[in-house]
């Protein structure tokens, strides 16, 4: 779905970093370097970004009955 506003484990706000992360990854930057520069130091926050699958466009195609 959408990236959570806060990290599930530590509570750090991470939602505002998602668009910049995606834009820089699309340009070809290394994921590790991008996360370091965005201030994502904890492994729990990094896992949110690395494990996230953006499904909002796929789910939006289905109608609610």
N, C-alpha and C positions, 0 to 999 in steps of 0.2 A: 504494500500500500504506500504510505508516505513515511518518510523518515520521522522518527519521534522527536518531539521538541527537546526532551531531556534524555540523557543516557539512562537506561533502565537500572544500571548498577550504582553509579556514583551520583547521579542527579545533575551532572554538568549540562548546561544548555548547549546543544549541538545542532539543532534544527536550522539555524540561520547559516550554517557553514555548508550545507548540502549543495546549494546551487553553484557556489564558487568551486567546490570540490569537483563536481561534474564537469564544469567548464574547463578547468585546468587538466583534468584527465582526458577530455576530448581533444585538447591541444597536443597531447602526447607526453605530458609530464609523468614522472614516476609517482606512483601512489604513496610510497613512503615519504618522499620529499614533500609532497603536497600536505599530507597529514601533519608532518613536523612543522611546516610553516603556518598551518592553521591553528596550531596549539593543541593538537590531539596527542597527548603524551600517554594517557592511560590505555591499557590494552582493551578495557571494556568499551571505551568510546571508539577506538579504532575498529573493533569488531562490529559495531553498529554500521559503520561506513562500508566495511569490506563485505559484510554479509547481507547488506540491504539489496532487495530486488524491487524495482519500481514497477508496481502492477496497476497503478491507478488508471492508466489509459486502457488496459485490457479489461478491467472490471467495469469501467464506465460504459462498455458496449452492451451490457446486459440490462434488460428492463426488470423493474421490480413488479411482481405480480400483485 
